[in-house]
Amino acid sequence: MNCDDTRRNDRQLSRSSFRHLVSLLFRRRFSFRDRQYRLADQQAVTLDSAPENWHESFIEHLASVLKPRVCVELGLYRCELFNRIISHAQRLIGVDINAEAGNWMAKSDKVQFVHSTTDEFAATLREHPILIDMLFIDADHSKRAVLRDFWNFFPFVSPQGIIILHDTHPKNNDYTQPGYCGNAYKAIEELSRHTDLFEIMTIPVHPGLTLCRKRTTQLSWMEVGIY
Ligand SMILES: C[S@@+](CC[C@H](N)C(=O)[O-])C[C@H]1O[C@@H](n2cnc3c(N)ncnc32)[C@H](O)[C@@H]1O
């Protein structure tokens, strides 16, 4: 092979490696874009396809499986969820700062309406403790209030009890305003760091529902104090 041949071969080689590099780059960019498109598609499905109140059927079903002895809901509005759970729990307490909420509560000797702030109710529990098997936090949706509700009521949640938090995955920035989901999602970001006392996960469907289990052992029947 003479010098010219070698140079020609070198040029061919560098041209083909250049083409290979370009094809790799394009392939990378294409698959990255492809992934972005696919993610956008998935988000369109997960964020917009469910009705706003999908949490009601979900929590009702959960209650029908768990059959909690004591169920507490913080923030009732018109008791739409609360009333659906009555048949699945032994005792239910609903708390709302607005007295109107009590008018929506179905009549039953299992239910109790507490007309107060969640803070005031937590103070009452410190005097007269109860054990809560299922707690639904859905009152003030600011990060500060959600964290306060969580830690104020945590001592009263039974070992292996379930805590549910609403409005924790708003579909866009507009929904993070105080009148809607607020910045409750930031409370979840913070709580997610404390996984020794509980496990926690969020269903990323607008407006978002976070499930939390108070536990120190994975197997419920190994938990000290459960039986
Ligand atoms: C989003 S609504 C509750 C909806 C209800 N959980 C459901 O799923 O149908 C929020 C309720 O929390 C109540 N609320 C807001 N801040 C509160 C507080 N600090 N203490 C008690 N209730 C509060 C409001 O009056 C309102 O009725």
The ligand as an ORCA input file, in Angstrom:
! r2SCAN-3c Opt
* xyz 0 1
  C     -60.868     20.472     50.456
  S     -62.121     20.655     51.648
  C     -62.311     19.006     52.260
  C     -62.901     18.042     51.278
  C     -63.233     16.669     51.837
  N     -62.132     16.103     52.575
  C     -63.588     15.686     50.731
  O     -62.744     14.877     50.314
  O     -64.738     15.731     50.262
  C     -61.253     21.463     52.941
  C     -62.075     21.710     54.213
  O     -61.162     21.991     55.259
  C     -61.702     22.966     56.118
  N     -60.569     23.614     56.801
  C     -59.646     24.442     56.286
  N     -58.748     24.783     57.206
  C     -59.082     24.150     58.356
  C     -58.528     24.073     59.661
  N     -57.408     24.734     59.991
  N     -59.150     23.323     60.593
  C     -60.272     22.629     60.285
  N     -60.839     22.637     59.052
  C     -60.253     23.386     58.099
  C     -62.511     23.883     55.210
  O     -63.552     24.507     55.930
  C     -63.032     22.883     54.149
  O     -64.338     22.471     54.445
*
